[in-house]
């Protein structure tokens, strides 16, 4: 089942008679149980697209459909019962408890008086449990860590019982483990609840591990759509983030500083120790080449550590210092 569908959507801003188009002709779908990553450089229009899809600002052209129904024919209440958002806006809720915040997600379903019924209370409990925040229910949001706060905000969105969930930079304030934990949580929620999820993020390398499809907003007004690996292989990702001196490594699906002109090194061996040696070599200023290419330095993985020119080096720190020393000694 298709949860979210965009048909020839154009987004941007209108100021008087002046129209600024940021993205145009965007056509794509997100199925129930599918997680999409919306990525692109700063200013590419990611947040503008997400806000237009959510109905927080008008689209310039095209159509957004939720579960097969155009949003232009839906009431605000119907949209809120179908689609929920977690945005970057830091709303001041410090003196509310986590349960108070999550209960706000029931507003589209409650009556005129906003009274919470037993079913609403059960949904709130279930939403807190789904994000691993049940023990935070009575804690003030202002006393939570950034990671805990984000979990509560996701729980608030889930309390709307949506079939479509949009998140704008949900990992912005989190440390690396926190970012991975939140993306893993979203992946699990997406799969188990059959929710169509769109995650807008600058954290492209982490997002690629968890999303089924990427929407890439580049330097023009179009959006390229495909599997992360296909977009990486075609060069679409590197083109979107094109920056002098930066290249995209297809082996690791990460961005690196270009290493043309660096001294070369080869690694003999495999496994974790070889992977760590590769990282150490790159950090030490070398370009790692394949086994059949000529290399100025060969690093072999041994039972006792790493070997360079028959010298065994027991730690990666010492390997780094040795490699840097070799470079300095070879300079005129």
C-alpha positions in Angstrom: 0.0 0.0 0.0 1.3 3.5 -1.0 1.2 5.7 2.1 2.7 9.0 0.6 2.7 10.0 -3.0 4.1 13.1 -4.6 3.0 13.9 -8.1 5.0 16.6 -10.1 5.4 18.6 -6.9 7.1 22.0 -7.0 8.0 23.8 -3.8 9.5 27.2 -2.9 8.4 30.6 -1.8 6.1 33.4 -3.0 6.8 37.0 -2.1 4.3 39.4 -3.7 4.5 38.6 -7.4 7.9 37.0 -7.1 8.0 33.2 -7.1 11.2 31.3 -6.0 11.2 27.6 -7.0 13.5 25.5 -4.9 12.6 22.0 -6.1 10.3 21.1 -9.1 8.7 18.1 -10.7 9.2 15.9 -7.6 7.4 12.6 -8.2 7.9 9.7 -5.7 6.1 7.3 -3.4 6.7 5.9 0.1 5.0 2.6 0.8 3.7 1.4 4.1 6.6 -0.1 6.0 9.2 1.7 3.8 11.8 4.2 5.1 13.1 6.9 2.8 16.0 9.2 3.4 15.8 12.8 2.1 19.4 14.1 1.8 21.2 16.9 0.1 23.6 19.8 0.8 22.6 22.9 2.7 20.1 25.1 0.9 19.0 22.3 -1.5 15.4 22.5 -0.3 15.0 19.4 1.8 13.2 21.1 4.7 11.1 23.2 2.3 10.0 19.9 0.6 9.2 18.3 3.9 7.2 21.3 5.2 5.2 21.5 1.9 4.4 17.8 2.1 3.2 18.2 5.7 1.0 21.2 4.6 3.0 23.7 6.8 3.6 25.8 3.7 1.8 25.8 0.4 3.3 23.9 -2.6 3.7 25.9 -5.8 2.5 23.1 -8.1 1.6 19.4 -8.1 -0.2 17.2 -5.7 0.5 15.4 -2.4 -1.6 12.3 -1.6 -2.0 10.4 1.7 -3.1 6.8 1.4 -4.4 7.6 -2.1 -6.3 10.7 -1.1 -5.1 14.2 -2.3 -4.5 16.5 0.6 -6.4 19.2 -1.2 -9.6 17.3 -0.5 -8.8 16.5 3.1 -9.5 18.6 6.2 -6.7 19.6 8.6 -8.1 17.1 11.1 -8.0 14.3 8.6 -4.5 15.1 7.6 -3.4 15.2 11.3 -5.0 11.8 11.8 -3.0 10.4 8.9 0.4 12.2 9.0 2.6 13.3 11.9 5.8 15.3 11.9 8.9 15.7 14.1 10.5 19.0 13.1 13.7 20.9 14.1 11.7 23.6 16.0 12.7 23.5 19.7 9.3 24.0 21.2 9.4 25.2 24.9 7.9 22.3 26.8 10.5 22.1 29.6 8.0 22.1 32.4 5.8 19.5 30.9 6.3 15.8 31.6 7.1 13.4 28.9 3.6 12.0 29.2 2.1 15.4 28.9 4.0 16.0 25.6 3.1 12.6 24.2 -0.6 13.2 25.1 -0.5 16.2 22.7 -0.4 13.7 19.9 -3.9 12.6 20.7 -5.4 16.0 20.0 -6.5 15.1 16.4 -8.5 12.2 17.8 -9.9 13.8 20.9 -13.3 15.6 21.2 -13.8 19.3 21.3 -12.9 19.4 25.0 -9.7 17.4 24.4 -10.6 14.9 27.1 -8.5 11.8 27.1 -10.4 8.5 27.1 -9.1 5.1 28.3 -8.1 4.3 24.7 -6.1 7.5 24.4 -4.3 6.7 27.6 -3.5 3.2 26.3 -2.1 4.7 23.0 0.1 7.1 25.0 1.5 4.3 27.1 2.1 2.2 24.0 3.8 5.1 22.2 6.2 5.7 25.1 7.0 2.0 25.3 7.6 1.7 21.6 10.5 4.2 21.8 11.9 2.9 25.0 10.8 5.9 27.0 8.2 4.4 29.4 10.4 5.1 32.4 10.6 8.7 31.4 6.8 9.3 31.5 6.8 11.4 34.7 10.1 13.2 34.0 10.1 16.8 33.0 11.2 17.2 29.4 13.6 20.0 30.4 15.6 17.5 32.5 16.0 14.9 29.7 19.1 14.4 27.5 18.9 15.3 23.9 18.5 11.6 23.0 15.7 11.1 25.5 14.0 14.2 24.3 14.0 13.0 20.7 12.5 9.7 21.7 9.7 11.5 23.5 9.1 13.7 20.4 8.9 10.5 18.3 6.5 9.0 20.8 4.3 12.2 20.5 4.2 11.7 16.8 3.3 8.0 17.1 0.5 8.9 19.5 -1.3 10.4 16.6 -1.5 6.8 15.2 -0.2 8.0 11.8 0.3 5.9 8.7 2.9 8.5 7.5 5.7 10.0 9.6 8.0 12.8 8.5 11.1 13.8 10.5 13.3 16.8 9.8 16.9 16.4 11.1 15.9 14.1 14.0 19.6 13.3 14.8 20.9 16.9 14.9 21.5 17.2 18.6 22.7 13.6 19.2 26.1 12.0 19.7 27.1 9.2 17.2 25.7 6.3 19.3 22.5 8.3 19.8 22.1 9.0 16.1 22.5 5.3 15.3 20.1 4.3 18.1 17.4 6.7 16.9 17.7 5.7 13.3 17.5 2.0 14.3 14.4 2.8 16.4 12.8 4.5 13.4 13.6 1.5 11.2 12.0 -0.8 13.7 8.9 1.4 14.1 8.6 1.7 10.3 8.7 -2.1 9.8 6.6 -3.3 12.8 3.9 -0.6 12.5 3.9 -0.5 8.7 4.3 3.3 8.7 5.7 5.2 5.7 8.6 7.1 7.1 10.6 10.0 5.6 13.8 11.1 7.4 15.4 14.4 6.3 19.0 14.4 7.4 22.5 15.8 6.9 23.8 12.6 8.4 23.9 10.9 5.0 26.4 8.1 5.9 24.2 6.9 8.8 20.9 7.3 6.9 22.2 5.1 4.1 22.5 2.2 6.4 18.8 2.2 7.4 16.7 3.6 4.5 15.2 1.6 1.6 15.4 4.5 -0.8 17.1 7.9 -1.0 15.6 11.1 -2.3 18.6 13.3 -3.2 18.1 17.0 -3.6 21.1 18.3 -5.5 22.3 21.6 -6.8 19.5 22.0 -9.3 15.7 21.8 -8.8 15.3 18.1 -9.4 15.3 15.2 -6.9 17.0 11.9 -7.8 15.4 8.8 -6.3 16.8 5.3 -6.0 18.5 2.8 -3.7 21.4 4.2 -1.8 23.9 1.9 -3.5 22.6 2.6 -7.0 22.8 6.4 -6.4 26.3 6.0 -5.1 27.4 3.9 -8.0 25.9 6.3 -10.6 27.7 9.2 -9.1 24.5 11.0 -8.1 25.5 11.3 -4.5 28.9 12.6 -5.2 27.5 15.1 -7.7 24.9 16.4 -5.2 27.5 17.0 -2.5 30.3 18.1 -5.0 33.0 20.0 -3.1 36.6 20.7 -4.2 39.0 18.3 -2.6 36.3 15.8 -1.4 35.5 12.4 -3.0 32.9 9.7 -2.3 34.4 6.3 -1.5 32.3 3.5 -2.9 34.0 0.9 -0.8 32.9 2.4 2.5 30.1 4.7 1.3 31.7 7.6 3.0 33.1 11.0 2.0 36.8 11.5 2.2 39.3 14.2 1.3 40.8 13.5 -2.2 44.0 11.6 -1.9 45.5 12.1 -5.4 49.2 12.9 -5.1 49.6 11.1 -1.8 52.1 8.4 -1.4 50.7 4.9 -1.9 50.4 1.9 0.4 49.1 -1.6 0.1 47.6 -3.8 2.8 48.2 -7.6 2.9 45.6 -9.4 5.0 41.9 -9.2 5.8 39.5 -8.8 8.7 39.2 -6.1 11.3 43.0 -5.5 11.7 43.2 -4.9 7.9 40.3 -2.5 8.0 41.8 -0.6 10.9 45.2 -0.5 9.1 43.4 1.1 6.1 42.0 3.8 8.3 45.3 4.4 9.9 47.1 4.6 6.5 44.5 7.2 5.3 44.9 9.2 8.5 48.7 9.1 8.1 48.5 10.7 4.6 48.6 7.6 2.3 46.4 6.5 -0.5 45.6 2.8 -0.2 45.8 0.8 -3.4 44.7 -2.7 -4.4 47.1 -5.7 -4.1 48.0 -5.7 -7.8 49.0 -2.1 -7.9 52.4 -0.6 -7.3 52.8 0.8 -3.8 55.5 2.7 -2.0 54.7 0.9 1.3 53.3 -2.5 2.1 51.6 -3.2 5.5 51.0 -6.8 6.4 48.6 -8.0 9.1 50.4 -10.5 11.4 49.6 -12.4 14.6 51.6 -9.8 16.6 50.2 -6.7 15.0 51.3 -5.2 11.7 54.5 -5.5 9.7 56.2 -2.8 7.6 59.4 -3.8 5.8 59.8 -6.8 8.1 59.5 -4.7 11.2 56.6 -5.8 13.5 54.6 -2.9 14.9 52.3 -3.9 17.8 49.9 -0.9 17.9 48.1 1.3 15.4 49.4 4.4 17.2 52.9 3.2 16.5 52.0 2.3 13.0 50.7 5.8 12.4 53.9 7.4 13.8 56.1 5.0 11.8 54.3 5.9 8.5 54.4 9.6 9.2 58.1 9.3 10.0 58.7 7.5 6.7 57.0 10.3 4.8 59.0 13.0 6.5 62.2 11.1 5.9 61.5 10.8 2.2 60.9 14.5 1.7 63.8 16.5 0.3 
